[in-house]
Amino acid sequence: MSFPFTAVVGMDDLRLALLLNAVSPAVGGVLVRGEKGTAKSTSVRALAAVLPPVGVVAGCRFGCDPAAPDPACPDGPHEAGAAARTRPARLVELPVGAAEDRLVGSLDLERALTEGVKAYEPGLLAAAHRGVLYVDEVNLLHDHLVDLLLDAAALGTAYVEREGVSVRHAARFLLVGTMNPEEGELRPQLLDRFGLTVEVAAPRDPAVRAEVVRRRFASDADPAGFAAEWAAEETALAARIADARARLPRVVLSDAALRQVTAVCAAFDVDGLRADLVTARAAIAHAAWCGREEVTEDDVRVAARLALPHRRRRNPFDAPGLDDETLDQALADSRPDDDPEPPDDDSGGPDGGGPDGGGTDGGGPDGGGPDGGGNPGIGGNTYGSDPGTQVKDPLPGDGEVAGEPTTAPRGEGGGHADAAPAREQAAVAPADPFRTRRLEVPGIGAGAAGRRSRARAERGRVVGSTRPEGTVTKLHLPGTVLAAAPHQRARGRRGPGLVVERDDLRQAVLEGREGNLVLFVVDASGSMGARSRMAAVKGAVLSLLLDAYQRRDKVGLITFRGDAAELALPPTWSVEAAAARLTGLPTGGRTPLAAGLLEAHRTLARERVRDPRRRPLLVVVTDGRATGARGGDHLGEARRAAGLLADVAGVVVDCESGPVRLGLAASLGAALGARTMRLEELGADQLAGVVRDSRAA
Ligand SMILES: [Zn+2]
């Protein structure tokens, strides 16, 4: 029994975005961004219960509409007047680690080849047809699943092809994704697929928080009783959705309203026309939701706030959200002259006008006022568009280069000591990032899809064949023929065909690329020299971080200076967080190199347990010096610590500069079994760099 949608407290934007999609699936889905513990998933999962039920052809596994069955339906063709039934709308969850077959369905190649039967088992795309496809942690979805999802979403069709045997079926679904941006950003192509985005945060008002807890307790203690308490609200909301759906075709988008839509999209400088389309559709859905048959300026405002924020972000370091002032200005500028009505005069109107069932006021657009306030009860707009989750911090001496991350470290920080005990020197701003060469882990891994090191993969180029371990997913035809050939006479072959048995089938072995864990160990000590040198070092690490983002790596950051090393950022998907830590990193003091390497050793040991298939790549950024208390053998300690890491692929980025060079970084590289390259050699215009395998293979 899921939590009732109407009992979700706060989350007004999220509920409204989901409801607009429920009214008009053409709006194109919702991406929900927010930290953990904000009940994003609870709210999404609650949606299915209030969606209108769906009529389907009886016995069709692909959810065909009796009024318009899919002509290509694998369970078809369905005759006109075939038996139909009504079932609740579905919400299907795609697990992040799902295999391709689970999503698109599986085609039994063995039966196709040996029996000539096209046996197809539908996947989640078929199950989600005419319903909701929900991906929690959508930002962690494997690349190839993302591609499949994008194709299906764009075409409204799922398509499976294996060695010339293909199946297609309709797959139109409402795509809803939730993500924690701290754990990494979403590919821009995928971002654009979502019609609307919502940023959620836990409510700040203690009274609201208390109500959240109260309802959670009540639901946990007696789920059925709690659901019964809210049943009337749920029914009323479902009726309002059905009512708005019925009204939707009658809603008029006047030329004047359309001009406002396009003016707003132009003002925010969004790419392409997709934004205009989505904004217009969302505005129409909002009008229908509010019980009106004409789109007003208020509808456009609400739609723009939900449809535009993610379309104007140019890179993962841009701040989310929409600037209300720009929005108001664009709306005012595009307002027809013959309509002198002030903008906020009708606030509260839409809500009151709607057939609102009471507490279900997802429709509370609050007249667009920055803080609404018109929302009755506990569901008040307690968080707004929340520009406060990310602080833009122009650093001293920062050149404000476009696209350069200037994000300050986030407040919460997961409990890591962010502030160094003593800051000998203020943080130096990094130099401009550049495109780096690809650093690779040698050998062939088996990690999650990515774009860094060679790996056995579900996609890629064919490098050989093997006996299948389970069912054949990618047939290796030459291997199969070669396996079958010696047995033809014994099997009594006659005629042109080859006699193929199940045992002959060979699976293709594919090689693609995996993502890695790139663990940076950055020397922030005084020995690293002048501010300009530290800016170059930070610029280089930042460049490697951007590269890691593109290659879908996990990243971690260890720094050492003064008396100790610090795990400044435990391995994470958030390159954004890593960039913030790096930018704010103070420098100066002694050089506890051994401590930095030991911390790396500990971190990698932990990660090996947590994510064993992800191979690490250690990037040590240092001049190779080691200092500490007088009399200690600091270099010797560093060498011994390096020995612990000798089985990890690594590279030492030598930051030594000046006319007299000690070459200490190179000897550290030798102790690590890692290749050493100078800072200046990191650029992509250098020859491709493969990290030397420390293990003599
Ligand atoms: Zn069908």
Residues whose N, C-alpha, C, O or C-beta is under 5 A from the ligand:
A	BS01	ZN	C60 F62 C64 C73 D75 G76
